Amino acid sequence: MSLKFANKNKLALYVFLACISACGNVVIAYVTKIMLNSAQYHRGSLKQLIKMPY
């Protein structure tokens, strides 16, 4: 019911910012997974962990 009275521009901006926030959470979870795997299996070195994967 509140969506009926909401400003469409503010609602679109809210959805856009919520998607950006969700993507940030996914990135943090992915980096945490990489760090945990590196610590658990002892593959590579710290330089390989920090290096960009390009």
N, C-alpha and C positions, 0 to 999 in steps of 0.2 A: 504494500500500500504506500509506503514512503517513497518508492521509486516513481510513483505517479506524480509526486509533487517536487521531486528533486530536479535541480538544474542539470540539464543534459551535458553541458560542458564540464561541470565539476564532476559529474559521475564518470564521464569518459576519462578525465584526468586521474581520478581515483583508481579506476581500473588499470590504466597505463602504469601508474606508479606502483600499484600492487604487483603487477607482472614483473616489473624491474626488481622489486624487493624479493619476489620468489626466485628469480634467476640468481640473485646474490646468494640466497640460502643454498641453492643447488651448487654453486661454485664453491662455497665454503665446505659443503659436505664432500665434494669431489676431491678437494685439496686435502682434507682430513683423511679420506680413504687412501690417497697416495702416500701420505706420510705414515699412516699406520701399517700399510703393506711394506713400505721400505724398512720400518723399524722391526717388523715381525720376521721378514725373510732375509734381511741383511744383504740385499743385492745392491751393487753399485756403491757410490760414495755420496758424500754430502754435496759435492759439486754437481753431480748428475741430478740430484733432487732439486736443486735451485735452478738449474739451466732450463731455459724455455724449450718446449718440445716441438720446435719448428724444424 
